[in-house]
């Protein structure tokens, strides 16, 4: 059984896009991406690499989810001190999405802007920019909620 599976068919992408569009009318979104820190006991080797920015030992877990909070991709192999952008660059996601026109992932400002990855604007001034950021934040919030649900199951 494969419970975590990145979409591959046009029908899957269409359904995902429709679900995200219903949130804040943000078109062409195929996933929300972020990283979260999962606390662990101090490892025996390379301990300092596992101390995260919040000063505890952790694994940095990157995930992508759909609008219904279903995870479609998870990478959980990097120490807590690893930056989210690095985790993404080492995953298969760039290879999969580079050169395709399937849609966009929405990520926070910790990620680089790519043809297939949209981030919020740093200093929105125009009404269009403010509306973009509002729709981006509301739509991307699905990954924050998905992590919240996951973590609440394993308190």
Backbone bond lengths (Angstrom), bond angles and torsions (degrees), N, CA, C in turn:
res aa  C-N    CA-C-N  psi(-1)  N-CA   C-N-CA  omega(-1)  CA-C   N-CA-C  phi
1 X - - - 1.447 - - 1.534 108.28 -
2 X 1.328 116.52 135.03 1.456 122.39 -179.42 1.525 108.66 -117.45
3 X 1.339 116.94 94.89 1.462 121.13 -176.38 1.518 113.42 -81.53
4 X 1.321 117.96 -27.40 1.456 121.89 179.67 1.515 107.24 -111.77
5 X 1.336 115.73 107.64 1.462 120.37 -173.78 1.519 109.15 -142.56
6 X 1.331 115.86 124.69 1.458 120.10 177.18 1.524 108.11 -71.86
7 X 1.325 118.06 138.96 1.466 120.53 -177.71 1.527 111.94 -62.33
8 X 1.325 115.12 148.92 1.465 120.06 178.66 1.523 112.47 -130.98
9 X 1.314 117.46 -27.12 1.468 118.88 -176.79 1.524 110.96 -92.33
10 X 1.317 115.65 155.96 1.469 121.19 177.62 1.525 111.05 -61.32
11 X 1.324 117.17 -35.53 1.467 120.60 178.77 1.525 110.86 -64.99
12 X 1.340 117.11 -42.91 1.470 120.32 177.16 1.524 110.52 -60.93
13 X 1.332 117.08 -46.55 1.463 120.68 179.51 1.531 110.88 -61.82
14 X 1.320 117.79 -41.93 1.469 121.06 -179.93 1.522 110.80 -61.46
15 X 1.335 117.49 -44.65 1.465 121.41 179.57 1.526 111.50 -63.71
16 X 1.321 116.58 -41.73 1.469 120.74 179.28 1.522 110.04 -64.38
17 X 1.326 117.14 -45.82 1.468 121.39 179.51 1.525 111.31 -59.57
18 X 1.331 116.72 -41.59 1.468 120.39 178.88 1.520 111.28 -62.71
19 X 1.336 116.42 -41.75 1.461 120.16 178.72 1.512 112.57 -62.33
20 X 1.316 117.38 -44.65 1.463 120.61 178.44 1.528 111.32 -67.98
21 X 1.321 117.62 -38.17 1.461 121.08 -178.31 1.528 110.71 -60.87
22 X 1.330 116.99 -35.48 1.467 121.44 -179.75 1.528 112.49 -64.07
23 X 1.320 118.67 -22.49 1.466 121.88 -177.39 1.522 111.54 -71.16
24 X 1.341 117.28 -53.81 1.466 120.46 -175.46 1.523 112.21 -148.21
25 X 1.334 116.51 24.32 1.460 122.26 179.35 1.531 112.60 56.79
26 X 1.333 115.93 35.38 1.469 121.61 175.27 1.526 106.07 -92.77
27 X 1.348 118.14 114.90 1.465 120.40 -173.21 1.523 114.28 -79.92
28 X 1.328 115.63 155.08 1.468 123.83 166.52 1.531 115.38 67.46
29 X 1.322 118.18 22.66 1.469 121.55 -178.60 1.527 109.31 -87.05
30 X 1.341 115.20 128.00 1.472 119.84 179.46 1.528 112.41 -110.67
31 X 1.332 116.93 0.04 1.456 119.10 177.48 1.510 112.37 172.61
32 X 1.315 115.42 155.37 1.461 122.81 172.72 1.522 106.39 -111.11
33 X 1.349 116.44 134.45 1.462 121.51 -174.43 1.523 110.94 -122.65
34 X 1.320 115.98 142.80 1.460 121.36 173.69 1.515 108.88 -166.28
35 X 1.307 114.17 172.26 1.453 121.44 174.85 1.512 109.61 -116.28
36 X 1.312 116.05 153.27 1.456 121.02 174.77 1.519 108.24 -138.38
37 X 1.310 115.66 154.08 1.465 120.92 -178.54 1.522 109.49 -99.89
38 X 1.327 115.60 124.58 1.462 121.95 178.61 1.528 107.29 -106.93
39 X 1.338 117.27 115.34 1.464 119.96 -178.61 1.530 112.38 -61.32
40 X 1.332 115.34 141.93 1.469 122.36 176.33 1.514 108.65 -136.97
41 X 1.322 116.60 167.69 1.453 121.08 171.27 1.520 108.45 -74.13
42 X 1.320 117.21 153.23 1.457 121.05 -179.43 1.529 109.90 -59.80
43 X 1.335 116.87 126.88 1.470 119.45 179.02 1.529 110.70 -76.71
44 X 1.303 115.87 161.03 1.465 120.70 -179.85 1.517 113.26 -73.27
45 X 1.329 117.40 -33.34 1.465 121.74 -179.07 1.520 110.30 -115.13
46 X 1.341 115.71 150.09 1.471 122.33 176.94 1.522 112.76 51.99
47 X 1.313 116.13 39.75 1.458 120.55 -175.65 1.529 112.95 -53.99
48 X 1.322 117.98 -41.66 1.476 121.07 -176.25 1.530 112.26 -62.60
49 X 1.317 117.89 -28.52 1.467 120.98 179.11 1.525 111.68 -68.30
50 X 1.322 116.64 -22.44 1.457 121.10 -177.93 1.525 113.32 -92.92
51 X 1.328 117.58 -5.81 1.464 120.31 177.30 1.530 107.55 -81.52
52 X 1.313 116.09 115.64 1.465 121.09 -174.67 1.529 111.15 -84.83
53 X 1.322 116.31 178.73 1.465 122.01 -178.75 1.525 112.49 -63.80
54 X 1.331 116.74 -18.26 1.461 121.28 178.08 1.532 111.82 -93.17
55 X 1.336 114.65 6.76 1.468 123.19 173.45 1.534 114.30 68.92
56 X 1.316 117.53 39.79 1.467 121.01 169.00 1.526 107.83 -139.05
57 X 1.325 116.51 163.27 1.464 121.42 -179.97 1.525 108.86 -76.21
58 X 1.342 115.14 132.10 1.463 118.56 -175.62 1.521 111.49 -156.04
59 X 1.317 113.38 166.71 1.469 123.18 168.27 1.529 105.25 -109.20
60 X 1.332 117.23 136.33 1.459 121.11 175.99 1.530 107.86 -90.09
61 X 1.316 116.38 112.59 1.458 122.10 -177.90 1.524 108.84 -104.57
62 X 1.331 115.88 122.01 1.462 121.24 176.23 1.526 108.46 -100.43
63 X 1.328 115.51 137.93 1.462 118.71 178.14 1.521 110.62 -143.24
64 X 1.318 113.87 155.87 1.461 123.20 173.04 1.520 105.81 -121.97
65 X 1.330 116.15 138.12 1.466 118.63 178.28 1.513 110.84 -133.40
66 X 1.318 114.34 165.72 1.459 123.45 174.68 1.529 108.67 -91.29
67 X 1.321 116.37 177.64 1.460 121.08 -179.69 1.527 112.48 -64.85
68 X 1.337 116.96 -25.25 1.469 121.38 179.50 1.533 112.04 -88.88
69 X 1.338 117.86 13.03 1.467 126.63 177.27 1.526 112.97 74.21
70 X 1.317 118.16 10.50 1.467 121.85 177.83 1.523 108.80 -78.31
71 X 1.321 116.41 126.48 1.463 120.99 178.40 1.529 110.23 -73.02
72 X 1.339 115.71 134.63 1.459 120.34 177.86 1.525 111.68 -113.94
73 X 1.338 117.04 -11.81 1.462 121.02 178.16 1.521 107.96 -158.96
74 X 1.333 116.59 135.91 1.465 121.66 177.82 1.521 108.32 -139.77
75 X 1.330 115.88 133.49 1.466 122.70 174.59 1.522 106.23 -124.46
76 X 1.330 116.45 117.88 1.467 119.48 -175.97 1.529 111.09 -133.86
77 X 1.328 115.61 58.63 1.459 118.70 -176.87 1.523 113.96 -128.24
78 X 1.339 117.68 2.81 1.459 119.86 -173.65 1.521 112.12 -108.07
79 X 1.348 116.79 142.80 1.463 121.06 177.52 1.524 112.21 -61.02
80 X 1.310 116.39 158.41 1.464 122.81 -176.15 1.514 115.61 -59.32
81 X 1.326 118.91 -26.14 1.461 121.17 -179.64 1.531 112.73 -80.95
82 X 1.315 118.18 -3.68 1.460 122.58 -178.12 1.528 110.05 -76.75
83 X 1.329 116.56 132.18 1.461 121.72 -178.89 1.530 110.71 -73.13
84 X 1.334 115.76 145.88 1.470 121.37 -179.44 1.527 112.69 -55.50
85 X 1.337 117.24 -40.01 1.468 120.61 -178.77 1.527 111.06 -63.92
86 X 1.325 117.37 -35.87 1.462 120.83 177.93 1.531 110.28 -68.58
87 X 1.329 116.48 -43.29 1.468 120.31 178.96 1.529 109.33 -57.91
88 X 1.331 116.52 -44.67 1.462 120.10 178.45 1.521 111.12 -61.36
89 X 1.321 117.05 -45.63 1.472 120.36 -176.96 1.520 112.38 -63.28
90 X 1.322 117.63 -26.36 1.456 121.74 -179.27 1.526 112.94 -92.75
91 X 1.317 116.53 -4.41 1.470 120.07 179.07 1.527 109.78 -86.89
92 X 1.305 116.12 177.36 1.469 121.39 179.19 1.530 112.13 -85.50
93 X 1.308 117.65 -6.80 1.461 121.43 -176.40 1.531 112.74 -61.07
94 X 1.349 120.48 -48.62 1.470 118.37 178.54 1.526 112.77 -57.30
95 X 1.305 116.45 -42.61 1.467 121.46 179.38 1.531 110.81 -61.92
96 X 1.323 115.35 -40.29 1.460 120.53 -178.16 1.534 111.79 -69.97
97 X 1.339 116.73 -40.80 1.463 119.95 -173.61 1.529 114.16 -92.98
98 X 1.316 117.45 -19.50 1.466 120.15 179.82 1.525 109.01 -62.97
99 X 1.295 116.40 127.02 1.452 120.24 177.57 1.513 115.22 86.03
100 X 1.331 118.14 -2.71 1.458 119.99 177.83 1.525 109.26 -104.34
101 X 1.277 116.14 160.67 1.459 121.14 176.73 1.525 110.05 -117.32
102 X 1.337 116.15 35.68 1.462 121.12 -177.19 1.523 111.62 -65.11
103 X 1.321 117.44 -38.40 1.458 122.21 -176.55 1.513 109.86 152.95
104 X 1.333 115.29 -166.41 1.459 120.81 -175.91 1.520 112.14 -115.93
105 X 1.320 113.54 148.94 1.456 121.04 163.98 1.520 106.15 -92.84
106 X 1.319 116.75 149.38 1.459 121.12 173.97 1.515 108.08 -110.88
107 X 1.334 115.45 124.30 1.453 121.30 179.23 1.518 111.13 -127.71
108 X 1.325 116.08 166.17 1.460 119.40 177.99 1.525 110.32 -81.54
109 X 1.317 116.77 -175.97 1.466 121.21 -174.68 1.526 113.31 -70.24
110 X 1.322 117.83 -5.79 1.462 121.02 175.84 1.519 112.95 -77.28
111 X 1.311 116.65 -7.83 1.459 121.73 -179.37 1.528 110.37 -104.98
112 X 1.333 116.53 152.17 1.468 119.36 176.35 1.534 110.28 -79.41
113 X 1.310 115.75 148.74 1.455 121.15 175.17 1.524 108.35 -71.42
114 X 1.332 116.74 130.65 1.471 123.34 178.77 1.520 108.21 -132.92
115 X 1.337 116.63 170.53 1.468 120.31 175.72 1.521 110.63 -60.01
116 X 1.310 117.29 -28.62 1.454 123.18 -174.71 1.531 112.91 -113.52
117 X 1.354 117.29 7.69 1.475 121.99 -178.46 1.517 109.30 -136.55
118 X 1.333 115.76 117.27 1.460 120.56 -179.56 1.516 109.42 -106.07
119 X 1.333 115.06 137.98 1.455 122.06 179.83 1.531 108.31 -121.35
120 X 1.333 117.95 165.20 1.464 119.16 178.83 1.532 111.13 -71.43
121 X 1.315 115.89 155.93 1.458 121.04 175.44 1.523 108.74 -76.18
122 X 1.323 117.01 139.06 1.467 121.59 -175.81 1.527 112.48 -67.01
123 X 1.316 118.05 -46.36 1.464 121.43 -176.99 1.521 110.60 -134.25
124 X 1.324 116.83 76.28 1.464 118.21 -178.69 1.532 111.10 -67.94
125 X 1.324 115.55 135.62 1.462 120.91 -179.57 1.529 110.15 -122.51
126 X 1.315 115.65 -50.33 1.455 120.31 -179.31 1.524 110.80 -70.20
127 X 1.320 116.03 153.71 1.458 120.32 179.87 1.530 111.30 -57.85
128 X 1.355 117.34 -38.13 1.473 121.33 178.39 1.526 110.67 -61.92
129 X 1.326 116.26 -41.17 1.469 120.67 -179.50 1.527 111.14 -67.25
130 X 1.317 115.91 -40.28 1.468 120.30 179.08 1.534 110.13 -65.42
131 X 1.341 116.51 -42.69 1.471 120.17 178.29 1.531 110.84 -64.28
132 X 1.343 116.48 -40.26 1.468 120.27 176.84 1.528 109.72 -57.69
133 X 1.333 116.81 -50.70 1.468 120.09 -178.62 1.524 111.68 -61.21
134 X 1.322 117.28 -41.06 1.464 120.06 179.75 1.527 111.31 -62.62
135 X 1.332 116.23 -45.33 1.466 120.01 178.90 1.522 110.90 -66.41
136 X 1.328 116.57 -39.15 1.473 121.77 179.17 1.528 110.00 -61.93
137 X 1.311 116.45 -50.37 1.467 121.45 -177.54 1.530 110.82 -62.25
138 X 1.326 116.61 -46.03 1.466 120.56 -178.99 1.530 111.35 -63.57
139 X 1.325 116.59 -40.25 1.462 120.85 -178.95 1.527 110.95 -73.23
140 X 1.344 117.37 -43.32 1.456 121.35 -178.25 1.528 112.48 -69.18
141 X 1.313 116.98 -19.68 1.462 121.36 -179.36 1.520 112.88 -57.15
142 X 1.329 117.39 -17.59 1.468 119.96 179.87 1.527 111.62 -59.05
143 X 1.328 117.86 -36.89 1.467 119.44 -179.10 1.532 110.16 -69.49
144 X 1.322 117.17 -36.58 1.477 120.18 176.71 1.531 109.98 -62.96
145 X 1.321 116.02 -43.09 1.464 120.28 178.72 1.519 111.35 -66.18
146 X 1.343 116.95 -40.23 1.469 120.42 179.47 1.528 110.44 -61.63
147 X 1.340 117.03 -43.47 1.472 120.12 176.70 1.527 110.75 -63.43
148 X 1.328 117.21 -38.98 1.466 120.40 178.37 1.515 112.09 -61.37
149 X 1.319 116.18 -43.81 1.471 120.68 177.99 1.526 110.52 -63.19
150 X 1.322 116.16 -45.61 1.462 120.80 -179.83 1.528 111.16 -60.43
151 X 1.319 116.46 -49.59 1.470 119.86 -177.99 1.525 112.67 -66.71
152 X 1.325 117.60 -30.56 1.469 119.66 179.68 1.534 111.11 -69.48
153 X 1.325 116.62 -22.35 1.467 120.14 178.67 1.523 112.46 -77.15
154 X 1.327 117.15 -17.88 1.466 121.56 -175.45 1.521 111.13 -127.89
155 X 1.307 117.96 48.05 1.474 121.89 -178.91 1.503 111.32 -62.43
